[in-house]
Amino acid sequence: MSNPGLGVDFLGASLVEVEQHPPDILVIEKNLLLVDPQRQAMALLRRNVWLSLRKIAAIAIPSLIQTDPRGEVLQRQNEELTCEQIPKPANAFDFNKYLHLLNTSYSSLQVDSSLLAALQELSKQGVTIVILDIQRSMQIERMTAAAKQTWFTHLRQLLPAGARVAYRTSPSYDNGELYCDSSHLNDAGRRLFSAWWSQELTQIQKAMH
Protein backbone atom coordinates (compact mmCIF):
# COMPACT_ATOMS: atom_id res chain seq x y z
CA MET A 1 0.00 0.00 0.00
CA SER A 2 1.55 3.26 -1.07
CA ASN A 3 -1.02 5.97 -0.38
CA PRO A 4 0.53 8.30 2.25
CA GLY A 5 -2.93 9.16 3.57
CA LEU A 6 -3.53 5.64 4.90
CA GLY A 7 -2.77 4.93 8.52
CA VAL A 8 -1.88 1.31 7.93
CA ASP A 9 1.09 2.44 5.83
CA PHE A 10 2.22 4.58 8.71
CA LEU A 11 1.77 1.80 11.26
CA GLY A 12 2.97 -1.02 9.05
CA ALA A 13 6.05 -2.07 11.03
CA SER A 14 4.21 -1.98 14.34
CA LEU A 15 1.10 -3.74 13.06
CA VAL A 16 3.18 -6.63 11.72
CA GLU A 17 4.58 -7.19 15.21
CA VAL A 18 1.14 -6.83 16.80
CA GLU A 19 -0.42 -9.35 14.40
CA GLN A 20 2.39 -11.83 14.99
CA HIS A 21 2.40 -11.33 18.76
CA PRO A 22 -1.10 -10.13 19.75
CA PRO A 23 -1.07 -8.16 23.03
CA ASP A 24 -3.82 -8.25 25.61
CA ILE A 25 -4.56 -4.57 25.02
CA LEU A 26 -3.93 -2.44 21.95
CA VAL A 27 -4.27 1.33 22.34
CA ILE A 28 -4.68 3.44 19.21
CA GLU A 29 -4.79 7.24 19.31
CA LYS A 30 -7.79 8.40 17.30
CA ASN A 31 -5.76 10.58 14.92
CA LEU A 32 -4.33 7.43 13.37
CA LEU A 33 -7.81 6.56 12.12
CA LEU A 34 -8.42 9.94 10.51
CA VAL A 35 -8.30 10.30 6.74
CA ASP A 36 -7.33 13.53 4.98
CA PRO A 37 -9.98 13.90 2.22
CA GLN A 38 -7.43 15.66 0.03
CA ARG A 39 -4.71 13.20 1.03
CA GLN A 40 -2.14 15.95 1.36
CA ALA A 41 -1.53 16.86 4.99
CA MET A 42 -2.61 13.88 7.09
CA ALA A 43 0.76 12.17 6.76
CA LEU A 44 2.34 15.15 8.53
CA LEU A 45 -0.37 15.15 11.19
CA ARG A 46 0.17 11.44 11.81
CA ARG A 47 3.92 12.00 12.02
CA ASN A 48 3.40 14.67 14.67
CA VAL A 49 1.05 12.36 16.57
CA TRP A 50 3.64 9.60 16.41
CA LEU A 51 6.39 11.90 17.63
CA SER A 52 4.32 13.08 20.58
CA LEU A 53 2.88 9.71 21.59
CA ARG A 54 5.63 7.15 21.04
CA LYS A 55 4.93 4.73 23.87
CA ILE A 56 1.52 6.23 24.75
CA ALA A 57 -0.01 4.80 21.58
CA ALA A 58 1.01 1.34 22.85
CA ILE A 59 1.03 -0.11 19.38
CA ALA A 60 4.25 -1.96 20.16
CA ILE A 61 5.03 -4.70 22.66
CA PRO A 62 7.57 -3.44 25.24
CA SER A 63 9.57 -6.67 25.34
CA LEU A 64 10.00 -6.59 21.57
CA ILE A 65 11.12 -2.97 21.61
CA GLN A 66 14.09 -3.94 23.75
CA THR A 67 15.02 -7.30 22.26
CA ASP A 68 14.15 -7.31 18.54
CA PRO A 69 16.90 -5.61 16.48
CA ARG A 70 14.61 -5.61 13.41
CA GLY A 71 12.19 -3.19 15.00
CA GLU A 72 13.93 0.12 14.30
CA VAL A 73 10.58 1.90 14.18
CA LEU A 74 9.52 0.32 17.45
CA GLN A 75 12.80 1.19 19.13
CA ARG A 76 12.35 4.86 18.29
CA GLN A 77 9.12 4.87 20.30
CA ASN A 78 11.21 4.66 23.46
CA GLU A 79 12.96 7.97 22.80
CA GLU A 80 12.08 11.08 24.75
CA LEU A 81 10.70 13.99 22.73
CA THR A 82 11.34 17.64 23.50
CA CYS A 83 9.21 20.62 22.54
CA GLU A 84 12.06 21.82 20.34
CA GLN A 85 11.63 18.76 18.11
CA ILE A 86 7.94 19.43 17.41
CA PRO A 87 7.20 21.58 14.33
CA LYS A 88 5.18 24.63 15.35
CA PRO A 89 2.86 26.81 13.26
CA ALA A 90 4.91 29.73 12.00
CA ASN A 91 2.02 32.17 12.20
CA ALA A 92 -1.74 32.55 12.56
CA PHE A 93 -2.24 31.52 8.95
CA ASP A 94 -0.54 28.17 9.55
CA PHE A 95 -2.55 27.69 12.73
CA ASN A 96 -5.79 28.31 10.83
CA LYS A 97 -4.69 25.86 8.13
CA TYR A 98 -4.15 23.28 10.86
CA LEU A 99 -7.64 23.90 12.26
CA HIS A 100 -9.07 23.64 8.75
CA LEU A 101 -7.30 20.31 8.24
CA LEU A 102 -8.76 18.92 11.46
CA ASN A 103 -12.29 20.14 10.78
CA THR A 104 -12.20 18.95 7.17
CA SER A 105 -10.91 15.53 8.21
CA TYR A 106 -13.59 15.15 10.88
CA SER A 107 -16.36 16.48 8.63
CA SER A 108 -15.50 14.03 5.85
CA LEU A 109 -16.70 11.18 8.11
CA GLN A 110 -13.95 9.03 6.69
CA VAL A 111 -12.17 6.39 8.75
CA ASP A 112 -9.01 4.61 7.65
CA SER A 113 -10.55 1.41 6.30
CA SER A 114 -7.36 -0.68 6.35
CA LEU A 115 -6.51 0.15 9.95
CA LEU A 116 -10.17 -0.28 10.95
CA ALA A 117 -10.21 -3.76 9.40
CA ALA A 118 -7.02 -4.68 11.25
CA LEU A 119 -8.51 -3.55 14.56
CA GLN A 120 -11.74 -5.46 13.93
CA GLU A 121 -9.78 -8.63 13.19
CA LEU A 122 -7.59 -8.24 16.27
CA SER A 123 -10.65 -7.77 18.48
CA LYS A 124 -12.07 -11.04 17.10
CA GLN A 125 -8.82 -12.71 18.15
CA GLY A 126 -9.37 -11.56 21.74
CA VAL A 127 -7.33 -8.35 21.77
CA THR A 128 -8.95 -5.50 23.70
CA ILE A 129 -8.93 -2.43 21.45
CA VAL A 130 -8.84 0.98 23.12
CA ILE A 131 -9.44 4.07 21.00
CA LEU A 132 -7.77 6.91 22.87
CA ASP A 133 -8.59 10.55 22.24
CA ILE A 134 -5.69 12.61 23.58
CA GLN A 135 -7.21 16.04 23.52
CA ARG A 136 -5.41 19.12 22.36
CA SER A 137 -5.68 22.46 24.17
CA MET A 138 -9.16 23.70 25.02
CA GLN A 139 -8.78 26.38 22.35
CA ILE A 140 -8.42 23.77 19.59
CA GLU A 141 -10.98 21.43 21.12
CA ARG A 142 -13.60 24.19 21.18
CA MET A 143 -12.94 25.11 17.55
CA THR A 144 -13.25 21.52 16.33
CA ALA A 145 -15.82 20.14 18.79
CA ALA A 146 -18.85 19.84 16.49
CA ALA A 147 -17.06 18.15 13.60
CA LYS A 148 -15.09 15.91 15.94
CA GLN A 149 -18.22 14.70 17.75
CA THR A 150 -19.89 13.84 14.44
CA TRP A 151 -16.82 11.87 13.33
CA PHE A 152 -16.69 9.97 16.63
CA THR A 153 -20.36 9.06 16.31
CA HIS A 154 -19.59 7.62 12.88
CA LEU A 155 -16.54 5.74 14.17
CA ARG A 156 -18.57 4.19 17.00
CA GLN A 157 -21.05 2.91 14.43
CA LEU A 158 -18.23 1.21 12.54
CA LEU A 159 -16.42 0.01 15.65
CA PRO A 160 -19.05 -0.24 18.41
CA ALA A 161 -17.96 -0.20 22.04
CA GLY A 162 -18.28 -3.61 23.65
CA ALA A 163 -16.45 -6.35 25.48
CA ARG A 164 -13.36 -5.96 23.28
CA VAL A 165 -13.62 -2.31 22.22
CA ALA A 166 -13.39 0.68 24.56
CA TYR A 167 -13.18 4.44 24.07
CA ARG A 168 -11.33 6.84 26.36
CA THR A 169 -10.92 10.63 26.21
CA SER A 170 -8.17 12.42 28.09
CA PRO A 171 -8.66 15.71 29.93
CA SER A 172 -8.18 18.91 27.93
CA TYR A 173 -6.05 21.36 29.84
CA ASP A 174 -6.80 25.07 29.73
CA ASN A 175 -3.26 25.97 30.65
CA GLY A 176 -0.98 27.06 27.83
CA GLU A 177 2.06 26.27 29.92
CA LEU A 178 1.27 22.56 29.65
CA TYR A 179 1.58 22.48 25.85
CA CYS A 180 4.45 22.89 23.44
CA ASP A 181 2.21 24.26 20.67
CA SER A 182 -1.46 24.00 21.77
CA SER A 183 -1.56 20.40 20.50
CA HIS A 184 1.33 18.51 22.06
CA LEU A 185 1.82 18.28 25.82
CA ASN A 186 5.18 19.28 27.25
CA ASP A 187 6.89 17.47 30.13
CA ALA A 188 4.58 18.96 32.75
CA GLY A 189 1.51 18.19 30.66
CA ARG A 190 2.67 14.65 29.97
CA ARG A 191 3.10 14.03 33.69
CA LEU A 192 -0.54 15.01 34.26
CA PHE A 193 -1.65 12.89 31.34
CA SER A 194 0.41 9.90 32.51
CA ALA A 195 -1.18 10.02 35.96
CA TRP A 196 -4.65 10.06 34.40
CA TRP A 197 -3.82 7.35 31.86
CA SER A 198 -2.31 5.04 34.47
CA GLN A 199 -5.62 5.01 36.34
CA GLU A 200 -7.63 4.49 33.16
CA LEU A 201 -5.43 1.63 31.99
CA THR A 202 -5.72 -0.04 35.39
CA GLN A 203 -9.51 0.12 35.14
CA ILE A 204 -9.42 -1.36 31.63
CA GLN A 205 -7.20 -4.21 32.82
CA LYS A 206 -9.49 -4.94 35.76
CA ALA A 207 -12.52 -5.03 33.47
CA MET A 208 -10.83 -7.76 31.42
CA HIS A 209 -10.76 -10.17 34.37
Long-range contacts (C-beta under 8 A, 24 or more apart in sequence): 1-114, 3-39, 4-39, 4-42, 4-43, 5-35, 5-36, 5-39, 5-40, 5-42, 5-43, 6-35, 6-112, 6-114, 6-115, 7-32, 7-33, 7-34, 7-35, 7-46, 7-112, 7-114, 7-115, 8-112, 8-114, 8-115, 8-118, 10-43, 10-46, 10-47, 10-50, 11-59, 11-115, 13-71, 13-72, 13-73, 13-74, 14-59, 14-60, 14-73, 14-74, 15-59, 15-115, 15-118, 17-60, 17-61, 17-64, 17-68, 17-71, 17-74, 18-59, 18-60, 18-61, 18-122, 18-127, 19-118, 19-122, 21-61, 21-64, 22-122, 22-125, 22-126, 22-127, 23-58, 23-61, 23-127, 24-127, 24-128, 24-205, 24-208, 25-58, 25-127, 25-128, 25-130, 25-201, 25-204, 25-205, 25-208, 26-58, 26-59, 26-119, 26-122, 26-127, 26-128, 26-129, 26-130, 27-56, 27-57, 27-58, 27-59, 27-130, 27-132, 28-57, 28-59, 28-115, 28-119, 28-129, 28-130, 28-131, 28-132, 29-53, 29-56, 29-57, 29-132, 29-133, 29-134, 30-131, 30-132, 30-133, 30-134, 30-152, 30-155, 32-57, 32-112, 32-115, 33-111, 33-112, 33-115, 33-116, 33-131, 33-155, 34-105, 34-106, 34-110, 34-111, 34-112, 34-151, 35-105, 35-108, 35-110, 35-111, 35-112, 36-101, 36-104, 36-105, 37-104, 37-105, 37-108, 37-110, 38-104, 41-101, 42-101, 42-105, 45-101, 45-105, 48-86, 48-87, 48-183, 48-184, 51-81, 51-85, 51-86, 51-184, 52-81, 52-86, 52-183, 52-184, 52-185, 53-134, 54-78, 54-79, 54-81, 56-132, 56-134, 56-193, 56-197, 57-132, 83-180, 83-181, 83-184, 83-186, 86-180, 86-181, 86-184, 88-180, 88-181, 89-181, 95-182, 98-183, 99-140, 99-143, 99-144, 102-140, 102-144, 102-147, 102-148, 103-143, 103-144, 103-147, 105-151, 106-144, 106-147, 106-148, 106-150, 106-151, 107-147, 107-150, 107-151, 109-150, 109-151, 109-154, 111-154, 111-155, 111-158, 116-158, 116-159, 119-159, 120-159, 123-164, 123-165, 124-164, 126-164, 127-164, 128-164, 128-165, 128-166, 128-204, 128-208, 129-159, 129-164, 129-165, 129-166, 130-165, 130-166, 130-167, 130-168, 130-204, 131-155, 131-159, 131-165, 131-166, 131-167, 131-168, 132-168, 132-169, 132-170, 133-167, 133-168, 133-169, 133-170, 134-170, 134-185, 134-193, 135-169, 135-170, 135-171, 135-172, 136-172, 136-179, 136-182, 136-183, 137-172, 137-173, 137-174, 137-176, 137-179, 137-182, 137-183, 138-172, 138-173, 138-174, 139-182, 140-182, 140-183, 141-172, 166-204, 166-207, 168-200, 168-204, 170-196, 170-197, 171-196
